[in-house]
Amino acid sequence: MPLNTSRGACPNIIAIGSSTGGPNALAFIFKALPAHFPVPIVVTQHMPKIFLEKLAARIANESNLECKVAVDGDVLQAGHIYFAPGDIHMKIKAMGSRMKVKLEQGEKVNHCIPSVDVMFDSLADLSPRIKTLAVILTGMGDDGAKGAKNLFDKNNPVIAQNEETSTVWGMAGATVRLGAAKDVLPLEAIGRRLMQCAECKP
């Protein structure tokens, strides 16, 4: 997707982190998004690769969006969802006027490979040229909280799922406690908020 610097406060990309309870939460959110969704979506979900492939296939079947497990060098396209593989970190890099996936071996971060923090930090490095909307969903532990704060401190909005609708309010709760969440929303409101942000609606 060509970067559109005329979009103002609108994001160029949406990045989502999730763990325990994440598959159903992600499927619920993505069902609410239209096929013409104007930006790409990248996801780090803590899950073995074989199950991620099944999850990507499920979402592709149940939603209006194209969905796949990312491979190194994928050029990100609007209306597409890219999952980090289950055994390697996923970063997002700028490639001229576009963005691409960079997969990197490495140590566990927050006891996780892939790590949400690694993905978020790579996007923070691209600020302010690339505007990211970050979302932290249900999940055990605190992976993604520091990366979300890094993005937030560089004027990128962050949404955290609320405790009441989370299976485990670990990752989202840690993000809220760090003061990184612009909005704390129930699951049923997150898809609508993504639409509002991506289309620059109040």
RAZIBEL-V728027 format. One line per field, one symbol per residue. psi: psi as a letter, one per 40 degrees, with the letter a starting at -180 (. if undefined). burial: + if it has 9 or more other ideal C-beta (glycine too) atoms within 8 Angstrom, else -. A space follows every 50 residues. Layout:
psi = ???
burial = ???
This chain:
psi = hhhgeeebeiieihhhhibheddddddddddeiideheiihihhhhiidd dddddddddddeieihhihiihehhhiieihhhhieeiihihiigbeiii hhhhiiiihfehhihddddddddddeiedhhhhihhaiiiaehddddddd ddeffhihhhiiddeidhgcdddddddefehdihiideedddddddddef i.
burial = +-+---+--++++++++++++++-+++++++++---+-+++++++++-+- +++-++++++--+-+-++++---+-+--++++++++-+++++++---+++ ++++----++-+++++++++++++-++--++++++++++-++++++++++ ++-+-+++++++--++-+++++++++-+-++-+++++--++-++++++-- --
